[in-house]
């Protein structure tokens, strides 16, 4: 899918600053001198920046690094479909952390050119600084991507000198582009408080537009000329980071615009999700036609089994495992898949290519499938939002299940009103088996590219029992307080997927046991791992697991003739994310529903018996639950607990309940049982 749209402005800014450091280190002393010099000093900053000196500031706090004093986006749509834009921004730097605002970047490709880029600094004292277009640095966009990427996208960057506390830095970027879809997104709310933001739109005579505010109260435009409008928003509050908050797009204010030429023909924006689906279907038309080699491979993969499900699983595994992920995004390639024949021949492709090849191969066994465009985080597209290609960064498939196919492994399904029972499958995710869906896609909205047009659908949310950790252990406790025993973990769903992904990438035994050591170190002050093994590493159709043995000295604490023992031996579910001074502003997001269980049995030392045990805990909420119990069974102390996450997020009005739940869990995890010496007969 189109990686050009994956990052938020704040993520891009951080990536660009990291990239700038790399550019300077690689480029040599000449560029270092250019970057750190006070630049071509004699030119003054423009009047629109000087008008900001001394203006009243929006409300800030002691953590605010910078204030956006002014932002202006001017968009001019040409009759031929080209778009000219001017972007102006000016920041007041308040703290050293605001220096990042002095690094400016803009992306361009074969359909976009940057016609001007300049930056200025108005220092608290002294002369203005200017950075001119000729002092910019250009780099390939692939340098800041984690994926294998071939793209025509490039970044042009400048660094404004003296972006120091007390100074004002600003810039102006002029661009011309020929978009494939006539749309724009004005993202006016970010991590900095903003004093004034403006958006100006100029359309050709006879053209129309539609504007939709997202996560913000709608602001009416002012007509300022012939087919020209302007939106102004003042005193925009910052989107401050909170642990486990929704993605920025799910909470930050923006405006989505679509543009329409007269007559309703030719290139335009989308009026509906159906239209967008028709556009995507047109891009993929003919791309799934199988070649003789594809037909032959399908026969080879499926000939050994008559079962239709086994055939589908074999095809899915082939594409997930044997087709390497490489994104080639040249021109329209950010949205249009390559032909299945080319993908199969070269054995590589991006997410939409893998979906294309999978669909082509499934058709050879009589199974229909449909593209789904989606984002790898929730919070973007939704039924109350307009159709826009910018919502999505990933492509998966909806596989139409044959009538009567109800295998228990096929859990990521939903019933479509016209297409029947559909299974959601991600051919790019080699660690998640056919039939399951990882948490970040569950409950997410995607565009189903159906035969009758696009249909925005909500993907299924799976049962919590399908994802989580089942931990069982048997220990022996000595009278000296030494605990020894073996633990076996079975990890289902995402819990196993992430560990399997990590283990596939490690090179040494030391790194292989690191997840176990990290877990255990949070539960014991001193311990020794005596054995560790990874289970079902290369069997994605089987639950991933760990089996390990340990010895922990001084686990039980002496108190006179008593021993204090913590029944909850290893693992913690408590979380201090809500233990902050500031009230919570955003919902708490979970990766997905999950259910974790622990069963620990501790054989008591000879000559000791249980004198006191922690009380049972039963905490039940709509979003999660926690139940634990400690009991005596002969000479064994048995502890069991279940922690279940039922919902994808907790709204702000329920975060006090979530805080209470975590405190209950923390108290239970600290509780101890008391052992005393048995009375002599």
For each residue, the residues with C-beta under 8 A, 3 or more apart:
1: 334 335 350 351 352 373 392 393 394 395
2: 5 6 329 334 335 389 392 393
3: 6 141 145 147 149 151 327 329 334 393
4: 107 109 141 151 153 329 334
5: 2 389 390 392 393
6: 2 3 393
7: 11 12 15
8: 11 12 187 247 248 249 252
9: 12 13 187 190
10: 13 14 190 191 248
11: 7 8 14 15 248
12: 7 8 9 15 16 105
13: 9 10 16 17 100 101 103
14: 10 11 17 18 100
15: 7 11 12 18 19 144
16: 12 13 19 20 103 105 144 155 157
17: 13 14 20 21 100 103
18: 14 15 21 22 144
19: 15 16 22 23 139 143 144 155 157
20: 16 17 23 24 35 103 137 157 159
21: 17 18 24 25
22: 18 19 25 26 143
23: 19 20 26 27 31 137 139 157
24: 20 21 27 31 32 35
25: 21 22
26: 22 23
27: 23 24 30 31 32 137
28: 31 32
29: 32 33
30: 27 33 34
31: 23 24 27 28 34 35 137
32: 24 27 28 29 35 36
33: 29 30 36 37
34: 30 31 37 135
35: 20 24 31 32 159
36: 32 33 161
37: 33 34 161
38: 41 129 161 162
39: 129 130 131 132 135 161
40: 43 130 131 132 135
41: 38 127 128 129 130
42: 127
43: 40 128 130
44: 50 128 130
45: 49 50 120 121 122 128 130 168 170
46: 49 50 120 170 172
47: 50 51
48: 51 52 70 72 88 90
49: 45 46 52 70 90 120 122 168 170
50: 44 45 46 47 53 122
51: 47 48 55
52: 48 49 55 69 70 90 92 168
53: 50 122 168
54:
55: 51 52 69 195
56: 195
57: 60 67 69 92 195
58: 67 193 194 195 235
59: 193
60: 57 64 67 94 193
61: 64
62:
63: 240
64: 60 61 67 94 95 192 193 238
65: 93 94 95 96 97 98 100 101 192
66: 91 92 93 94 95 97 98 101 192
67: 57 58 60 64 91 92 94 192 193 194 195
68: 71 89 90 91 190 192 193 194 195 197 236
69: 52 55 57 90 91 92 168 195 196
70: 48 49 52 88 89 90 170 195 196 197 198
71: 68 88 89 90 188 194 196 197 198
72: 48 86 87 88 89 197 198 199 200
73: 85 86 87 88 186 198 199 200
74: 85 86 87 200 202
75: 83 84 85 184 199 200 201 202
76: 83 84 85 202
77: 81 82 83 182 201 202 203 204 207 259
78: 81 82 83 84 204
79: 204 261
80:
81: 77 78 178 179 182 261 266 267
82: 77 78 176 177 178
83: 75 76 77 78 176 177 178 179 182 184
84: 75 76 78 174 175 176
85: 73 74 75 76 174 175 176 177
86: 72 73 74 172 173 174
87: 72 73 74 106 171 172 173 175
88: 48 70 71 72 73 170 171 172
89: 68 70 71 72 170 171
90: 48 49 52 68 69 70 71 168 169 170
91: 66 67 68 69 98 101 168 169 170 192
92: 52 57 66 67 69 167 168
93: 65 66 98 99 101 102 163 164 165 166 167 168 169
94: 60 64 65 66 67 98 165
95: 64 65 66 98 165
96: 65 99 164 165
97: 65 66 100
98: 65 66 91 93 94 95 101 163 165
99: 93 96 102 163 164
100: 13 14 17 65 97 103 163
101: 13 65 66 91 93 98 163 169 192
102: 93 99 119 121 159 160 161 162 163 169
103: 13 16 17 20 100 157 158 159 160 163
104: 117 119 157 158 159 160 171 173
105: 12 16 155 156 157
106: 87 114 117 155 156 173 175
107: 4 112 141 153 154 155 156
108: 112 113 114 153 154 155 156 175 177
109: 4 112 151 152 153 154 331
110: 152 330 331
111: 177 178 179 180 331
112: 107 108 109 175 176 177 178
113: 108 175 176 177
114: 106 108 117 156 173 174 175
115: 174 175 176
116: 133 172 173 174
117: 104 106 114 133 136 156 158 171 172 173 174
118: 130 131 132 133 158 171 172
119: 102 104 130 131 158 159 160 169 170 171 172
120: 45 46 49 128 129 130 131 160 169 170 171
121: 45 102 128 129 160 161 162 163 167 168 169 170
122: 45 49 50 53 128 167 168 169 170
123: 126 127 128 129 162 164 166 167
124: 166 167
125:
126: 123
127: 41 42 123
128: 41 43 44 45 120 121 122 123
129: 38 39 41 120 121 123 160 161 162
130: 39 40 41 43 44 45 118 119 120
131: 39 40 118 119 120 135 136 158 159 160 161
132: 39 40 118 135
133: 116 117 118 136 158
134:
135: 34 39 40 131 132 158
136: 117 131 133 156 157 158
137: 20 23 27 31 156 157 158
138: 154 155 156 157
139: 19 23 143 154 155 157
140: 143 151 153 154 155
141: 3 4 107 144 145 149 151 153 154 155
142: 145 149 150 151 153
143: 19 22 139 140
144: 15 16 18 19 141 155
145: 3 141 142 149
146:
147: 3 325 326 327 350
148: 324 325 326 327
149: 3 141 142 145 326 327 329
150: 142 326 327 328 329 330
151: 3 4 109 140 141 142 327 328 329 330 334
152: 109 110 329 330 331
153: 4 107 108 109 140 141 142 329
154: 107 108 109 138 139 140 141
155: 16 19 105 106 107 108 138 139 140 141 144
156: 105 106 107 108 114 117 136 137 138
157: 16 19 20 23 103 104 105 136 137 138 139
158: 103 104 117 118 119 131 133 135 136 137 171
159: 20 35 102 103 104 119 131
160: 102 103 104 119 120 121 129 131 163 169 171
161: 36 37 38 39 102 121 129 131
162: 38 102 121 123 129 167 169
163: 93 98 99 100 101 102 103 121 160 167 169
164: 93 96 99 123 167
165: 93 94 95 96 98
166: 93 123 124
167: 92 93 121 122 123 124 162 163 164
168: 45 49 52 53 69 90 91 92 93 121 122
169: 90 91 93 101 102 119 120 121 122 160 162 163
170: 45 46 49 70 88 89 90 91 119 120 121 122
171: 87 88 89 104 117 118 119 120 158 160
172: 46 86 87 88 116 117 118 119
173: 86 87 104 106 114 116 117
174: 84 85 86 114 115 116 117
175: 84 85 87 106 108 112 113 114 115
176: 82 83 84 85 112 113 115
177: 82 83 85 108 111 112 113
178: 81 82 83 111 112
179: 81 83 111 182 183
180: 111 267 332 335 389
181: 267 268 269 270 279 389
182: 77 81 83 179 258 259 260 261 267 268 269
183: 179 256 257 258 259 269 270 388 389 390
184: 75 83 256 257 259
185: 254 255 256 257 388 390
186: 73 199 231 254 255 256 257
187: 8 9 190 252 254
188: 71 194 197 199 233 236 253 254 255
189: 194 215 216 236 237 238 239 252 253 254
190: 9 10 68 187 194 238 239 248 252
191: 10 238 239 240 241
192: 64 65 66 67 68 91 101 238
193: 58 59 60 64 67 68 235 236 237 238
194: 58 67 68 71 188 189 190 197 233 235 236 238
195: 55 56 57 58 67 68 69 70 234 235
196: 69 70 71 232 233 234
197: 68 70 71 72 188 194 232 233 234 236
198: 70 71 72 73 230 231 232 233
199: 72 73 75 186 188 230 231 255
200: 72 73 74 75 224 228 229 230 231
201: 75 77 209 221 228 229 230 257
202: 74 75 76 77 225 227 228
203: 77 207 208 209 227 228 259
204: 77 78 79 207 227 261
205: 226 227
206: 261 262
207: 77 203 204 227 259 260 261 262
208: 203 259 260 262
209: 201 203 229 257 258 259 260
210: 257 258 260 269 271 386
211: 221 231 255 256 257
212: 255 256 257 385 386
213: 216 217 218 219 253 254 255
214: 253 254 255 256 385
215: 189 250 251 252 253 254
216: 189 213 219 233 253 254 255
217: 213
218: 213
219: 213 216 231 232 233
220:
221: 201 211 229 230 231
222: 229 230 231 232
223: 228 229
224: 200 228 229 230
225: 202 228
226: 205
227: 202 203 204 205 207
228: 200 201 202 203 223 224 225
229: 200 201 209 221 222 223 224
230: 198 199 200 201 221 222 224
231: 186 198 199 200 211 219 221 222 255
232: 196 197 198 219 222
233: 188 194 196 197 198 216 219 236 253
234: 195 196 197
235: 58 193 194 195
236: 68 188 189 193 194 197 233 253
237: 189 193
238: 64 189 190 191 192 193 194
239: 189 190 191 248 251 252
240: 63 191 585
241: 191 245
242: 245 584 585 586
243: 577
244: 577 588 589 590
245: 241 242 251 585 586 587 588 589
246: 250 251 378 379 586 587 589 649
247: 8 250 251 377 378 379 380
248: 8 10 11 190 239 251 252 379
249: 8 252 254 377 379 380
250: 215 246 247 378 379 380
251: 215 239 245 246 247 248 379 586
252: 8 187 189 190 215 239 248 249
253: 188 189 213 214 215 216 233 236
254: 185 186 187 188 189 213 214 215 216 249
255: 185 186 188 199 211 212 213 214 216 231
256: 183 184 185 186 211 212 214 385 386 388 390
257: 183 184 185 186 201 209 210 211 212 269
258: 182 183 209 210 268 269 270 271 386 387 388
259: 77 182 183 184 203 207 208 209 268 269
260: 182 207 208 209 210 264 268 269 271
261: 79 81 182 204 206 207 264 265 266 267 268
262: 206 207 208
263: 266
264: 260 261 268
265: 261
266: 81 261 263
267: 81 180 181 182 261
268: 181 182 258 259 260 261 264
269: 181 182 183 210 257 258 259 260
270: 181 183 258 273 275 276 279 386 387 388
271: 210 258 260 275 387
272: 275 276 387 454
273: 270 276 277 387 447 453 454 455 456
274: 277 278 452 453 454 455
275: 270 271 272 278 279 387 453 454
276: 270 272 273 279 280 387 388 389 447 454
277: 273 274 280 281 447 448 449 450 453 454 455
278: 274 275 281 282 453 454
279: 181 270 275 276 282 283
280: 276 277 283 284 335 371 373 447 449 454
281: 277 278 284 285 371 449 453
282: 278 279 285
283: 279 280 332 335 336 337
284: 280 281 287 288 336 337 356 371 449
285: 281 282
286: 289 339
287: 284 336 337 338 339 340 356
288: 284 340 356 359 360 363
289: 286 339 340 341 360
290: 294 295 298 340 341 360 361 363 364
291: 294 295 340 341 344 345
292: 295 296
293: 296 297 341 344 345
294: 290 291 297 298 340 341 344 357 360 361 364
295: 290 291 292 298 299 364
296: 292 293 299 300
297: 293 294 300 301 318 344 361
298: 290 294 295 301 302 315 361 364 365
299: 295 296 302 303
300: 296 297 303
301: 297 298 311 314 315 318 361
302: 298 299 305 310 311 314 315 365
303: 299 300
304:
305: 302 310 311 314
306:
307: 310 311
308: 311 312 365 367 402 405
309: 312 313 405 407 410
310: 302 305 307 313 314
311: 301 302 305 307 308 314 315 365
312: 308 309 315 316 362 365 367 399 434
313: 309 310 316 317 433 434 541
314: 301 302 305 310 311 317 318
315: 298 301 302 311 312 318 319 358 361 362 365
316: 312 313 319 320 358 425 427 433 434
317: 313 314 320 321 434 540
318: 297 301 314 315 321 322 323 361
319: 315 316 322 323 354 357 358 361 427
320: 316 317 323 354 427 428 429 430
321: 317 318 430
322: 318 319 347
323: 318 319 320 343 344 347 348 349 353 354 357 427
324: 148 347 348
325: 147 148 348 349 350 351 354 428
326: 147 148 149 150 348 349 350
327: 3 147 148 149 150 151 350
328: 150 151 333 338 349 350
329: 2 3 4 149 150 151 152 153 333 334 350
330: 110 150 151 152 333
331: 109 110 111 152 334
332: 180 283 335 336
333: 328 329 330 336 338
334: 1 2 3 4 151 329 331
335: 1 2 180 280 283 332 352 389
336: 283 284 287 332 333 352
337: 283 284 287 343 349 352 353 355 356 395
338: 287 328 333 342 343 349 353 356
339: 286 287 289 342 343 356
340: 287 288 289 290 291 294 343 344 356 357 359 360 361
341: 289 290 291 293 294 344 345
342: 338 339 345 346
343: 323 337 338 339 340 346 347 348 349 353 354 356 357
344: 291 293 294 297 323 340 341 347 357 360
345: 291 293 341 342
346: 342 343 349
347: 322 323 324 343 344
348: 323 324 325 326 343 353
349: 323 325 326 328 337 338 343 346 352 353 354 356 357
350: 1 147 325 326 327 328 329 353 354 428
351: 1 325 354 355 394 395 396 426 427 428
352: 1 335 336 337 349 355 356 371 395
353: 323 337 338 343 348 349 350 356 357
354: 319 320 323 325 343 349 350 351 357 358 427 428
355: 337 351 352 358 359 371 395 396 397 427 428
356: 284 287 288 337 338 339 340 343 349 352 353 359 360
357: 294 319 323 340 343 344 349 353 354 360 361 427
358: 315 316 319 354 355 361 362 369 397 425 427
359: 288 340 355 356 362 363 369 370 371 397
360: 288 289 290 294 340 344 356 357 363 364
361: 290 294 297 298 301 315 318 319 340 357 358 364 365
362: 312 315 358 359 365 367 368 369 399
363: 288 290 359 360 366 367 368 369
364: 290 294 295 298 360 361
365: 298 302 308 311 312 315 361 362
366: 363 402
367: 308 312 362 363 399 400 402
368: 362 363 399 400
369: 358 359 362 363 397 398 399 400
370: 359 397 398 400 419 422 448 449 450 451
371: 280 281 284 352 355 359 395 396 397 398 448 449
372: 395 396 397 398 424 446 447 448 449 457 459
373: 1 280 389 392 394 395 446 447 449
374: 381 392 394 395 396 441 444 445 446 447 459
375: 378 379 380 381 391 392 393 394 444
376: 393 394 440 441
377: 247 249 380 440 444
378: 246 247 250 375 440 443 444 445 589 648
379: 246 247 248 249 250 251 375
380: 247 249 250 375 377 385 391 392 445
381: 374 375 385 388 391 392 445 446 447 456
382: 385 445 456
383: 445 456
384:
385: 212 214 256 380 381 382 388 391
386: 210 212 256 258 270
387: 258 270 271 272 273 275 276 447 454 456
388: 183 185 256 258 270 276 381 385 391
389: 2 5 180 181 183 276 335 373 392
390: 5 183 185 256
391: 375 380 381 385 388
392: 1 2 5 373 374 375 380 381 389 395 446 447
393: 1 2 3 5 6 375 376
394: 1 351 373 374 375 376 428
395: 1 337 351 352 355 371 372 373 374 392
396: 351 355 371 372 374 424 425 426 427 428 441 446
397: 355 358 359 369 370 371 372 424 425 426 427
398: 369 370 371 372 416 419 422 423 424 425 448
399: 312 362 367 368 369 422 423 424 425
400: 367 368 369 370 419 420 421 422
401: 405 410 413 420 421 422 423
402: 308 366 367 405
403: 420
404:
405: 308 309 401 402 410 421
406: 410
407: 309 410 435
408: 411
409: 433 434 435 436
410: 309 401 405 406 407 413 423 435
411: 408 435 436 437 462 463 466
412: 423 424 425 435 436 437 459 460 462
413: 401 410 421 422 423 424 460
414: 421 422 424 457 459 460
415: 420 421 422
416: 398 419 420 421 422 448 450 455 457
417:
418: 450 452
419: 370 398 400 416 422 450
420: 400 401 403 415 416
421: 400 401 405 413 414 415 416
422: 370 398 399 400 401 413 414 415 416 419
423: 398 399 401 410 412 413 434 435
424: 372 396 397 398 399 412 413 414 437 441 459 460
425: 316 358 396 397 398 399 412 434 435 437
426: 351 396 397 429 432 437 438 441
427: 316 319 320 323 351 354 355 357 358 396 397
428: 320 325 350 351 354 355 394 396
429: 320 426 432 438 497
430: 320 321 540
431: 497 500 501 504 540
432: 426 429 436 437 438 497 540
433: 313 316 409 436 540 541
434: 312 313 316 317 409 423 425
435: 407 409 410 411 412 423 425
436: 409 411 412 432 433 462 466 493
437: 411 412 424 425 426 432 441 442 459 460 462
438: 426 429 432 441 442 493 494 497 592
439: 442 467 493 494 590 591 592 593 594
440: 376 377 378 444 591 592
441: 374 376 396 424 426 437 438 444 446 459
442: 437 438 439 459 460 461 462 592 593 648
443: 378 458 459 460 461 648
444: 374 375 377 378 440 441 458 459
445: 374 378 380 381 382 383 456 457 458 459
446: 372 373 374 381 392 396 441 456 457 459
447: 273 276 277 280 372 373 374 381 387 392 454 455 456 457
448: 277 370 371 372 398 416 454 455 456 457
449: 277 280 281 284 370 371 372 373 454
450: 277 370 416 418 419 453 454 455
451: 370
452: 274 418
453: 273 274 275 277 278 281 450
454: 272 273 274 275 276 277 278 280 387 447 448 449 450
455: 273 274 277 416 447 448 450
456: 273 381 382 383 387 445 446 447 448
457: 372 414 416 445 446 447 448
458: 443 444 445
459: 372 374 412 414 424 437 441 442 443 444 445 446
460: 412 413 414 424 437 442 443
461: 442 443 592 593 648
462: 411 412 436 437 442 466 467 493 592 593
463: 411 466 593
464: 467 468 593 594 595 644 645 646
465: 468 595
466: 411 436 462 463 492 493 593
467: 439 462 464 492 493 494 495 592 593 594 595
468: 464 465 491 492 493 495 594 595 596 597
469: 489 490 491 492 495 571 596 597
470: 489 490 491 492 596 597
471: 487 488 489 490 570 571 596 597 598 599
472: 487 488 598 599 600
473: 485 486 487 488 569 570 599 600 601
474: 485 486 601 603
475: 483 484 485 569 600 601 602 603
476: 483 484 485 602 603
477: 481 482 483 555 556 563 565 602 603 604 605
478: 481 482 483 484 605
479: 563 605 606 607 608
480:
481: 477 478 553 554 555 556 557 558 563
482: 477 478 551 552 553 554 555
483: 475 476 477 478 551 552 555 556 569 602
484: 475 476 478 549 550 551 552
485: 473 474 475 476 549 550 602
486: 473 474 531 547 548 549
487: 471 472 473 546 547 548 549 550 570
488: 471 472 473 545 546 547
489: 469 470 471 545 546 547
490: 469 470 471 543 544 545
491: 468 469 470 495 496 499 543 544 545 546
492: 466 467 468 469 470 495 496 543
493: 436 438 439 462 466 467 468 496 497 592 594
494: 438 439 467 497 498 591 592 594
495: 467 468 469 491 492 498 499 544 594
496: 491 492 493 499 500 543 544 545
497: 429 431 432 438 493 494 500 501 544
498: 494 495 501 502
499: 491 495 496 502 503 515 544 546
500: 431 496 497 503 504 537 540 544
501: 431 497 498 504 505
502: 498 499 505 506 515
503: 499 500 506 512 534 537
504: 431 500 501 537
505: 501 502
506: 502 503 511 512 514
507: 511
508: 511 512
509: 512 513
510: 513 514
511: 506 507 508 514
512: 503 506 508 509 532 534
513: 509 510 516 517 529 532 548
514: 506 510 511 517 518
515: 499 502 518 519 546
516: 513 519 520 529 532 546 548
517: 513 514 520 521 529
518: 514 515 521 522
519: 515 516 522 523 570 571
520: 516 517 523 524 527 529 548 550 570
521: 517 518 524 527
522: 518 519 572
523: 519 520 569 570 571 572
524: 520 521 527 550 552 555 570
525: 554
526: 552 553 554
527: 520 521 524 550 551 552 553
528: 550 551 552
529: 513 516 517 520 532 548 549 550
530: 549 550 551
531: 486 547 548 549
532: 512 513 516 529 546 547 548 549
533: 546 547 548
534: 503 512 537 544 545 546
535: 543 544 545 546 547
536: 539 542 543 544 545
537: 500 503 504 534 544
538:
539: 536 542
540: 317 430 431 432 433 500
541: 313 433
542: 536 539
543: 490 491 492 496 535 536
544: 490 491 495 496 497 499 500 534 535 536 537
545: 488 489 490 491 496 534 535 536
546: 487 488 489 491 499 515 516 532 533 534 535
547: 486 487 488 489 531 532 533 535
548: 486 487 513 516 520 529 531 532 533
549: 484 485 486 487 529 530 531 532
550: 484 485 487 520 524 527 528 529 530
551: 482 483 484 527 528 530
552: 482 483 484 524 526 527 528 555
553: 481 482 526 527
554: 481 482 525 526 557
555: 477 481 482 483 524 552 565 566
556: 477 481 483 563 564 565 675
557: 481 554 563 564 672
558: 481 562 563 564
559: 562 563 564
560:
561: 676 677
562: 558 559 611 674 675 676
563: 477 479 481 556 557 558 559 605 608 674 675 676
564: 556 557 558 559 672 673 674 675
565: 477 555 556 602 637 672 673 674 675
566: 555 569 669 670 671 672 673
567: 600 602 613 614 630 637 639 671 672 673
568: 571 598 600 628 639 641 668 669 671
569: 473 475 483 523 566 600 602 639
570: 471 473 487 519 520 523 524 600
571: 469 471 519 523 568 596 598
572: 522 523 669
573: 596 626 643 665 669
574: 662 663 665 666 669
575: 578 662
576: 579 662
577: 243 244 588 662
578: 575 584 588 655 658 659 662
579: 576 659
580: 584
581:
582: 585
583:
584: 242 578 580 588 652 655
585: 240 242 245 582 652
586: 242 245 246 251 652
587: 245 246 649 650 651 652 655
588: 244 245 577 578 584 649 650 655 658
589: 244 245 246 378 648 649
590: 244 439 593 594 645 647 648 649 650
591: 439 440 494 594
592: 438 439 440 442 461 462 467 493 494 645 648
593: 439 442 461 462 463 464 466 467 590 644 645 646 647 648
594: 439 464 467 468 493 494 495 590 591 644 645
595: 464 465 467 468 642 643 644 645
596: 468 469 470 471 571 573 642 643 644
597: 468 469 470 471 640 641 642 643
598: 471 472 568 571 639 640 641
599: 471 472 473 638 639 640
600: 472 473 475 567 568 569 570 638 639 640
601: 473 474 475 633 636 637 638 639
602: 475 476 477 483 485 565 567 569 636 637 638 639
603: 474 475 476 477 635 636
604: 477 608 609 610 635 636 637 675
605: 477 478 479 563 608 675
606: 479
607: 479 677 678
608: 479 563 604 605 675 676 677 678
609: 604 635 675 676 678
610: 604 613 632 637 673 674 675
611: 562 674 675 676
612: 673 674
613: 567 610 630 631 632 637 673 674
614: 567 630 668 671 672 673
615:
616: 627 628 629 630
617: 626 627 628 629 641 664 668
618: 626 627
619: 625 626 627 661 664 665
620: 625
621: 624 625 654 657 658 661
622: 646 647 654
623: 645 646 647 649 650 654 657 658
624: 621 643 644 645 646 647 650 658 661
625: 619 620 621 642 643 644 646
626: 573 617 618 619 641 642 643 644 661 664 665 668
627: 616 617 618 619 641 642
628: 568 616 617 639 640 641 642 668
629: 616 617 639 640 641
630: 567 613 614 616 637 638 639 671 673
631: 613 637 638
632: 610 613 636 637 638
633: 601 636 637 638
634:
635: 603 604 609
636: 601 602 603 604 632 633
637: 565 567 601 602 604 610 613 630 631 632 633 673
638: 599 600 601 602 630 631 632 633
639: 567 568 569 598 599 600 601 602 628 629 630
640: 597 598 599 600 628 629
641: 568 597 598 617 626 627 628 629 668
642: 595 596 597 625 626 627 628
643: 573 595 596 597 624 625 626 665
644: 464 593 594 595 596 624 625 626
645: 464 590 592 593 594 595 623 624
646: 464 593 622 623 624 625
647: 590 593 622 623 624 650
648: 378 442 443 461 589 590 592 593
649: 246 587 588 589 590 623
650: 587 588 590 623 624 647 654 655 657 658
651: 587 654 655
652: 584 585 586 587 655
653:
654: 621 622 623 650 651 657 658
655: 578 584 587 588 650 651 652 658 659
656: 659 660
657: 621 623 650 654 660 661
658: 578 588 621 623 624 650 654 655 661 662
659: 578 579 655 656 662 663
660: 656 657 663 664
661: 619 621 624 626 657 658 664 665
662: 574 575 576 577 578 658 659 665 666
663: 574 659 660 666 667
664: 617 619 626 660 661 667 668
665: 573 574 619 626 643 661 662 668 669
666: 574 662 663 669 670
667: 663 664 670 671
668: 568 614 617 626 628 641 664 665 671
669: 566 568 572 573 574 665 666
670: 566 666 667
671: 566 567 568 614 630 667 668
672: 557 564 565 566 567 614
673: 564 565 566 567 610 612 613 614 630 637
674: 562 563 564 565 610 611 612 613
675: 556 562 563 564 565 604 605 608 609 610 611
676: 561 562 563 608 609 611
677: 561 607 608
678: 607 608 609
679:
680:
681:
